[in-house]
Each structure stands twice: as structure tokens, then as C-alpha cells.
Amino acid sequence: MENRFNLFFKRNFKLIVSIIIILSLSISLLGIFFIGQCSTNNFNDCLSEKGYLMSDFYWHFNVIKYISAYGEIPLIVDDMNDGGPKGDILTGEGRGIFHSPLYYYIVAILYNLTQSLLSIILISVLFALLTNLFFLFFLVKISQTMKEKEIFIIFSLAIFAFLPVQLLTSILIHPSVLYLPATILSLLFYINLLKEPNYKNSIALGFFIGLSLLSDIKGLVLPSVLFFYTLYYLIKKKHNLFKYLFLSLFIGGLIGFYIFIRNYFLFGSTVGFYNKVYNYHEFSKLIDYFGAFWGGIYGGNDPIKLILSLAILILSLITLYSLFKNKFGKKYNLEVVVMTGILSLILGFFLTCKIEFLISSYQCIGDIVQGRYLIILDPIIAIFSGLILRNTKWFISVLYILILSTLFSIDFLWALF
């Protein structure tokens, strides 16, 4: 029976992969349809009404309108209210614009042509589709030596495409839309560089590192991890890898590091938190990270909360077990992926509990991490859970993935309906 199942997946691999990608795309498009359903039947008005579902909606929308009108990124915009047709009206204190600029310029050009919020969200859908395709390429690359690689790819892709943060990002107005595809491409070319250390792969890796820096300030996490690996290769006297990886980091820095220099001079911090009001939290508040990541879009469907929570708990435990069982991906050169996720969690901790307050007063004072901050965990969860599920009884794995993806889709759509 198992052999027939394996043979079925091999023979129908392209068809099944296509179905997964099309279904994920369809869920995003259906979500956009639900957003457009309101009393006025005008998409711009409907999205404004439902802007509370998207954290910092007006902050990002005002930046887009400002760039569309003036052709340059603003220093500050209103983050709680509509800034008018040019995004430059301040009714309160506003908030500084420290995010990387690439996303804003891309959608501002489109908005200048269409004056439609729908076009901006469709760009997010397009990048989510590309993210799924890039992740598919990445899975193919790391699974070349695996037995039953088709099953692993299908299971991992199916989990990844329907994870809550991935679905949320597909309709989000936020730089995170560009961050994950750029980072996955960076990881893909890092794997290429390990297998074939040459200038072609080094330059390609450097370009996509730079692109991730221009896409989102979260893009700094991966080159930070790669910097330590560069030092490791130097210490281990792997001079070839050291040379090419150093070149990649240098190219990436030339392309995208200016945003952190800009933030330091304008806002006094490389990540640019501007006039930030810190909040006191109990340390138990850190547990909310789990809910923030798995919650996806704000809202949700209470009737399925119990079974969805159980499915999420199972997936989390499978992922943790797989990380230890597979030695954090050492066999497949996935240590950098895992370390990027771990560093993101550490930085998230210090965003909520800033180190200066921890040291001076032993208090947890800072901001709250949103689920999208930890989007780099999506590929980690998909890959490592896929490694376990491919070796589980096929009908159990298939049933679980079908239930999981269905629950995530229902929860996502319910919030928008």
C-alpha cells in the first residue's frame, strides 16, 4: 500500500503541487472578495472599514500616498488616521518611517496609476504566489538526496502555503510582503554557494541579501547570521567559502545597508523606532508570542478554535521534535535557516523586554511582537514538519495536512467575511 502511495505521488507530482499553489492563491483571492463586501460596495471604503484587521493600516497607506504624490519617502506620517489624498495630513503626533523603502516605491507607482487599494492588495497576492513558488524551488534544492523527496516536497509546500502568517501576508499592506520571498531566494543561493562556491552564486546571494535589506528591516537578521558563519569558515580555514560569502555580504551591504545608516541619523536607532512609548509587561506576556504567530489575521472563528488549537499544538510539537531529531537540519545545510529563526525569536524577546530595563530593573518593558515579525518561522515549520510527516503512515499525514490547511483557511476567511 505504501509503495502504491509513493508511486502515486511521484507520477502526479506536478499536478499535486499545482493544485496546492492554486488553492492557496484562491483562498487569498476569496479573502479579497470578502474584504470588498460592505455597505458601500466600494473596495477602498470597505478596506478602510476593515483596516482594523490589518495592524498599522493607515501608517503604511499614508506612506504609499505620500510617495505617489511627492516621489520620495516621508519622514513622518499619521499612523492612526487617513492622511488625505497625499498622505501628508497629521492629526496627531504621527510616526516616523523607518521601514525599508522598496515595497513602498513599488506599490506607490501602481497606486499612482490606479488610485485603487485593490491594486495594492493584488500586488501582495502576487508576491505571496511568488513566495510559494520560490519555496518550492528551495524544497527541490534541499531534497535532492532524499528518498521519497516528492512526498516531502508536497507535504512541506502544503503546510507552508496555508500557514496563518503566509495567508495574512498575501493580503497585507506592509513591507513584509517582500521580505519572505527575498529571504527565501537568499537562502536558495546560499545553498547553491555551499555546493558550488563561485562568483556567480556569490554575487547572486549578495544581490538577494541586498534585496531583503531593501524590502524590510527584518532583512538584517539573515546577513547577521551569515556574518558569524563567515567568521566560522575563516577560523576553520575554509578560505574559499570565506571569500565568496564575505563578497556576498559586502555586495548585500552596498545595496541595502544605507537604510540602517539613515535610521540611525534620523531616528537615533538603526531599526529606527521613533518617539516610541514603551509599555510594561509581565514576563508571562511572552507566551502571547505563540498566539500572535498562529493567530494570523485578527478575528477568527470561535466554533473551530478548539480543534484548530489542537492541530496547531500538534504541528508545533512535530516541528520541535523534528528539529532535534534532524540535528537542526545539518544534513541538508539548513542550520542557517534555523539560526535565522532563532535570532528572530531572540530579537523579538528583546523588543518586548528591552535589555536596558532587564539589566537595570529586571522589568519587561518594550513593544509587543506581531506574528508577521516571525514570518521566517514559516519555512522552518514547513520543512521540519514535512521531514517527520513523510515517514508517518500516509493516510494519517494526508488527513492531518488536509484538516490543518482547511482550518487555517476557514479561520482566515472568517475574519474577513
N, C-alpha and C positions, 0 to 999 in steps of 0.2 A: 504493500500500500504506500509506504513512504517513497519507494522508488518511483512509483507512478506519479505521485505528487511532485517530486523533484523534476521529473521529466516534463510534466505539465507546465511548470514554471519556466523551465528552460525554453520550451517550444513557444510559449506565449509571453515571453519576457517583454518584448517591445510593446505588445498590446496592453499588458497589465500596467506597465509604467505609464503609458499614455493615458490610461483610464484614471490612474491616481492623480496625475497632473491636471487633467481636465476637470475632474471632480473638485479638486481644491480650488481651481480657478472659478468654477461655477458657484461654489459657496461664497467666495468673495463678491462676485457679481450679484448674487442674490442678496447679499448684505447691503450692497449699494442700492439695490431696488427698494429694500425695506427702509433705508435712510430717507429715500425720496418720498415716502408716504407720510404726509402730514396735512394739516387743514388747508394750506395754500396750494399744495401740489407744485410748488416752485422749489427746485432742488437746493438752491442757495439758502432759501428761507428755512427749509426743512433741516438742512445740516446745521444752520445756526441754532435752531431749536434744540437739536440733539448734540450740540457741541460739548455739553457736559459729559457725554460719553467718552470724549477724547480729551485727555489731560492737556492743558495749555493750548487749547484750540486757537483762541484769539491771539496769543503770543506769536504763534507761527504764521497764522493767516495775515496778521498785520505786517510781518516782515516781508512776506511774499508780495503784498500790495505795495509796500514801500519800494522794493527793488523794481517792481514792474513800472512804478511811476518815475523813480529817480535814477535807476540804473546802478545803485550802489547799496551796500548793506548798511542798515541804520545802526546807530549806537544804542538806541533805546526805543522801545515801543510799549504801548499799553498791553498788559498781559491778561486783563480781565474783561475788556470791552472792545467792541468793534472800533478800530481806529479810523473809520471813514474810508472813502474810495482810494486814498493814497496811504492809508495805514499810519498816518503821522499825527493823529489827534490823540493827545494824552488827557485822560480824565482823572487819572490817579498818578501814583509815583512811576508806574511803568517798570519794565525790567530790561536789563542790558542784554544785548545779543552777542552771546559768546559761542554759539554753536558754529560748527564748520559751515562754510558758505555754499558748497557745491549744490546741495539739494535745493536751496532757496533760489539760486540762479536758474536752475533747470526748470522748476515749476513756475517761476516768475515770467520767464519767456513764454511759456504756454498760456499762463493766465493773461498776459498782455494781449495775446491773440484771441482768446476765447471769452475772457471775463466770466469764467464759469468754474465754480468749485468742483463740479463733476469731473472736469478735465484733470484737475489736480489729483483727485482720488483715483481716477483711472490710471494715472502715472504710477501710483502706489501699487495698484493691481498688477501692472506690467512688471514692476521691479520684484514683486512677490513671485510672479511667474518665473522670471529670470533666476531668482534665488533658488527656487525648486530645481530648475534645470542645472544650475551651477553645482548644487548639492548632489544631484545625480551624477554629474561628471566626477565629483570628488569621491563618491562612493565607488564608482567604477575604478578609479585610480587606486584606491587603498585596498580593493578586494581582489586584485589580480592574482594573488597567490592563494586565495581562499578556496576551500571546497564549497560547493553549493553556493557560489557567490551570487547567483541570480536571486536566490531566496533572501539572502542578507540585504541585497540592494532594494528589493521590493519592500521588505518589512521596514527597513530604516527610512526609506523615502515616504512610505505611507504614514509612519509616525510623525516624521518631520513636517510634512505638508499640512497636517491638521493640528499641530500644537497651538495652544491658545495665543501665544505671542506672535507666532507666524501669521495666523489668521488676522489678529488685530493689526499687525503692521501692513497687511495688504490693503487696508482702507484708511491708514493713518496719514495725517498731515504732520510730518515730523522727519528730521534728518535720519532717524533710524531706518527709514525705508531704503536708504542707500548703504547703510553700514554693513549689514549682514552679507549681501551679495559681494561687496568689495572685499570683505574679510575672508569669505569662503574662497574666492579666487586667489587671494594672497596665500591661503593655506594650501591650495592646489599647487601653486607654483613653488611653494616651499618643499612639498613632497617631490616635485619634479627636480628641484635643485639637489635634494639629498640623493636621488637616484642618478642624476646626470649633472654634476657640478660643472657648469659652463656659463659663459657670459650671457647667452640668450635667456636662460632660466633666471639668472641673477638679475638682469635688467627688467624682465617681466615681473619678478617678485617685487623689485623696488618700485615699479610703476604702480602696482596694485596696493602696496603699502601706502604710497603717497595718496592714492585714490581713497583709501579708507580713512586717512587723516583728513582729507578734504571733505569727506562725507559726514563725519561725526567725530566729536572729541573722544568718544569711546574707542576710536580707531587707534589711540595711543597705546592701548593695552597689548595688542599683538606685537608691535615692534619693541615694546619694553621686554616682553618675554624673549623675543628673538635676540635682543641685545645680550641677555645672560647666556643664551646658547652660543652666541658668537664668542664670548669670553671662554665658555667651556671648550669650544673647538680649538681655541688658541692654547689653552692650558694642556689639552690632550694632544697638541701638536698636529692637529688635522688642518694643516695650513691651507689646503685647497678650499675646504668648506669655510674656513675662517675668512679667506679672501673674498669669496663670492658673496657670503652672507653680509659681510661688512659693506661691500659695494651696494647690496640691495638696501640696507638700512640708510646708507648715505644718499642714494637716489630718492628713497621714500621721504627722507628728511628734507631734501631740497624741494620736493614737490609740495609737501603738506605741512611742514613744521611751523611755517610762519604764523599759522592761526594761533598757536600756543604763545608765541612771542607777542603777537597782537593782544591777546587776552591779558598777558602779564602787564603790559604797559597801560592798557585801557582800564582793566578791572582789578589789577593787583594780584592776579592768580592765573596760572597757566590754563586752568579749566574755566576761569572767568566768572565765578559766582559773584554776582554784582548786588551790593546792598542787601545781602542775604540775611534774613531774620531766622536765627536758629531756634529750634524747638527742643524742649526737654522730653526725653522718652525714658520709660522704664526699659531695662535691658530685655525684658520679655517681648518688647515690641519687635525685636529682630526676628521673632517667629513669624511675623507677618510677611516677611520676605517670601515665604513658601506660598502663601495665599496670593500675594501680589504677582508672583511669576505665573502661577497656574490659573489665576483669575481671568487673564486675557482682558477683554473689553469690560468696562464697568456695566453692571447689570447682572444678567444671568437668569437661569431658570430654576426656581426653588424646587419644583417637583422632582428634578433629576439630581439635585445636589448630593444626596447621599450616595447614590450609585456612581456618580461622577467622582466624588471624593475618594471612594474605594478604588476606582480604576486608576486615579492619579497616584494614590499611595502605592499600589502595586507597581506602576511604572517607575516610580521613584526608587523603590526597593530593588527592582530589577536592574536599574541603571547603576546604583551604588554597588550591588553585588558584582556586576559585570566589570566595573572599574577596577576592583580589587582582583577579580579572577583573571582579567586580561592585563594585569600589571600596568594599568593606566595607558594601555594602547601601545606599549613598547614595540611589540611585534610588527605593528602596522605604521610605525612612525607617527603615532598620534599624541605623543607626550606634549607637544607644543599646543595642540588643540585643548587638551585637558588643563595645562598650565594657564592658558589664556582664560579659561572659565574660572579657575581657582583665583587668579589675580582679580578678575572682575568681581567675584564674591568678596574678596578682601577689601577692595576699594569701595564696594557698596557698604560694607560694615563701617569703614572709616568715614563714609559720607553721612551715615546715620549717627555714628558715635565718633565725633571728631577727636583726633589723637590728643590735641592740646588740652581738651576738657577731661579726657580719660586720665591723662597723666597728672593734671593739676587738682582735679576734684573728684575723680573716679565716677563721673557722671556721663550719661549717654545723651549728648546734645548734638543736634545736626538736622539733616533733612531726611525724608523718607524715600527709599528707593522704589521706583516704579518697576513693573515687570519687564518693560521694554529695555531697561538698563542691562538686564541679564539675558538678552536675546542670544548671546553667544553660547548659552547653555543648550539651546535647541539642537544644534548638530551633535553635541556630546550625548544628550539623552537619546537621540535617534540612533546614533551609531552603536552605542554600548548596549542599549536595549535590544537592538537588532541582532547583535552578536549572540545574545542569550536566546532570543525567541526563535532564531533559525535552527537551534538544536533542541527545541521543545517540540512535543507532538504537534504535527502540522495543523490539525483541526483546532487545537487549543489556541495556538498562536494566531491563526487566521481569525477565529471567532473573537479573540481579545482585541485584535487590531481593528476589526470592523466595529465592535462596540465602542472602543475608545474614540475612533475618528468620528463616529456618529454622534456620540455625546458631546465632543468638543464642538462639532458643527452646530448642533442644536443650541448649545449654550451661547455660542457666538451670535447666531441669528436671533435668538430670543431677546437679547439685549438691544437689538436694533429694530425689532418689529414694532 
